[in-house]
Amino acid sequence: MQKSLFILSFISVAIISLSSCNIFCEKGTGNTTSELREVLEFDEIDINGQATVFIEQGPKVKVEVQIDSNLLEFVKTKVSGMELKIYDDKCFEEVSKYEIHITVPKLTKLYVDGSVSIESGSPIKSNNLYIKTKGSGNINIGVDTDDLEIVTKGSGNMKISGRTSDLEIDLDGSGSIDAFGLIAKKVDADVEGAGVCNINASEKFYGNVGGSGKIYYKGNPKKVKTDVSGSGSIKAK
């Protein structure tokens, strides 16, 4: 009897917990609106949420939010130091449109968390660029840099093109990085887990795989050094 009561109590708590997950979520009305946010100068971006974000370079900073009118107040944008932070103050449901358009003269760091999607209209020009992603988001950008570092954790996917002199990649999880379209002189790639990484190196390539991950490389680099531990692989394309 006690066991039955325990099971019923457990099921009841589970049902209440699951149903309460969406109690505080805001539903979109379907009427979208656009708002320009007043922000200070920034060269770093930190985004958390579920928006589709478009980044482009221009002479002045600009942040425009497009979303259902009743959800606009819950999209927070603020600058701390030189970092623009964008996040959702509540969870959203049935959002008809959620886009953020960002214009920035210079970008040095990009942090992405959650299910955010990132796109760039033209290559992002910067001497040094650091990109860190976490979650299930998708990123499709072009770059023109001297030094590019990418750190990815989770199941997200990234496609990156353009050029860089030095490329450093740290991929942990089941995500993927497709950098075949990114011409680099020197590449240092480390993959842990089940992730897949494609790179293009013209001079030097150092690759390390732990777990079941895979690295594919092309570009006929003059110097190649690889290390694999586990069932993963590193192969030339």
N, C-alpha and C positions, 0 to 999 in steps of 0.2 A: 504493500500500500504506500509506504513511504517512498519507495523507488518510483512508483507511478506518479505521485504528487511532485516529486523532484523533476521528473521528465516533463510533466505538464508545465511546471513553473519555468523550466529552462526554455521550453518552446514559446511560452507566452512572452518572456523577456526578449527572446530573439526576434519575435514578430514585432514587438513594440519598438525595439532598437532599429530594425530595418525600416519600419514605416516612418519612424521619426527622422530618418536621414534626410527626407525631402520636405519636412515640415517647415523648415526655415529657408527653403529655396524660393527665390522669386521667379515667377513665370513672366515671360515676355508678352506684351500686349499685341505685338505684330506691327505696331506703329513705330517705325525707326526714325531716329533723329541724329543730327550731327552736332558736335560741339568742339570748338577750339579751346584747348586748355592753356592757361597762362603758366609758363614754366621758365625757370632760370636756365642759364647756359649749362650744358652737360656734354660729356664725351664718353659716358658709360651708360649702359641700359640694362636694367634688371626687370624681367617680365615674369609674372606668375599668374596662371589662369588658363583660359580656354579661347583666347582671342586669336584672330588671324592678323598678323602684324606685317605691315609693309614699311621697309626702311629705305630711305634714299638720302643722298648727300645734297646739301644745298647751303647757301650763304648764311641762313639763320635757322635757329631751332624752331621746330613747329610740331605740335602734337594734336592730332584730331581723332576724336573718338566717335564711332558710328555704331549705334546699338538701339534696341527698343527703348522708347522714351522713358518708360518707368524704371529702367535698369541703369540709366545714365549716372545717377547719383552714387551707385555702388561701385563704379569703376574709379579707382583712386589713382591719381598721378601726382607725384611729388618729386622734387629734386633735393637730394641731400649730398652736400659736397659737390662733386661733379657727376653724380650718379642719378639718373632718372629711374624711379621705381614706379612700376605699374602693376596693380594687383586688384583682384575682385574682393570687395568687402563682404559679399554674400555669394552663395552658390546660385547659379542660374539654371532655369529650365525653359525649354521651348523658346529659345532665342532665335528670332528670325534673321538677325544679322548682328555680327560682332566683329568689327574691324577697327584697328588702330593704325593710323598713318603717321609715321615719324620722319621728320626731316632733321638732319644733324650735319653740321659742317665737318666734324671730326669724330670718329668712333674708335675707341681703344679697347673697350671690353663689352662683351655681350653675355648676359646670364639669362638662361631660359629654364623655367621650371613648369611642369604640368603638361597640358595637352596643347600648348601654344604652337601655332604655325608661323614661321618667319619667311618672308620673301624680300628680295632686294631687286629694285628695278634695273639698276646698273651696278657694276662692280664697286665695292666699298674700298676706297683708297685710304691706306693708313700705313705708317712705318711699321708699327707693331699692333697686332690684333689678337686678343685672347677671347675665345669662345668656350663657354661652359654650359652644358645642357644636362637636364635631369628630367626623367619622365618619358612620356610617349609622344612628344611633339615632333613636328616635321619642319625641317629647315632647308630652304633652297636659296642659296645666295651666291653672288660672285664677289671676288676680292682682288685687290691689287696691292700686295704688301711685301715687305722685306722679311718679316718674322711673323709666323702664324702658329698659334698654339690652340689645339682643340681638345677639350676634356668632355667626354660623354658618358653618362651613366643611365641605364634604363633600357627601354625598348624603342626609343626614338630613332628617326631616320634623318640623315643629313646628306644633301647633295650640294657640293661646292665646286665652283669653277673659277678660272682666272689664272693668276700667277703669284708666286711667292719664292723667295730665296730659300728660307728655312721653314720646314713644316714639322711640327711635333704633334703626334696624335696619341691620346690615351683613351681607349674605348673599353668600357667595362659594362657587361650585360649582354642583352640579346639584340641590341640596336645595330644600325649599319651606317657607315660613312662611305659615300661614293665620291672620291676625289680624283677620278680618272681625268676629269676635265680641268683639274688644277695642276698647272705645270710648276713643279718645284725642282730646285737644284739638289737640295738635301732633305731627306725624309727620315724621321725617327718615329716608328709606329709600334705601339704596344697594345695588344688585344687580350683581354681577359674575359672568360665566359664563352658565350656562343655568338658573339658579334662577328660581323663581316666588314672588312675595310678594303677599299680599292684606292691605290695611290699611284702617282705618276712622278718618278724621280729621274732626273737627267744625269746626275753626278754620283750621289751617294744614297744608299738605302740601308737602314738598320731596322730589322723587324723582329719582334718578339711576340709569341703567341702562347698563352696558357689556357688550357681547357680545350673546348671544341671549336674555338674561333678560327677565322680564316683571314689571311691577307693575300690579296692579289696585287701584283705590281707590274708596271710597264714603264717605258721610257729608256730602256737599256742603260741603267746606271753603271758607271765604270767600277764602282766599289759596292759590293753587296755582302752584308753580314746578317745572318738569321739565326734564331733560336726558337725551338718548338718544344713545349712540354705538355703532354696530353695527346688528345686525338685530333688536334687542330692541324693546320697546314699553312705554308707560305709558298705561293706559286707565282711564276712569271706568266704574264699574259701575252 
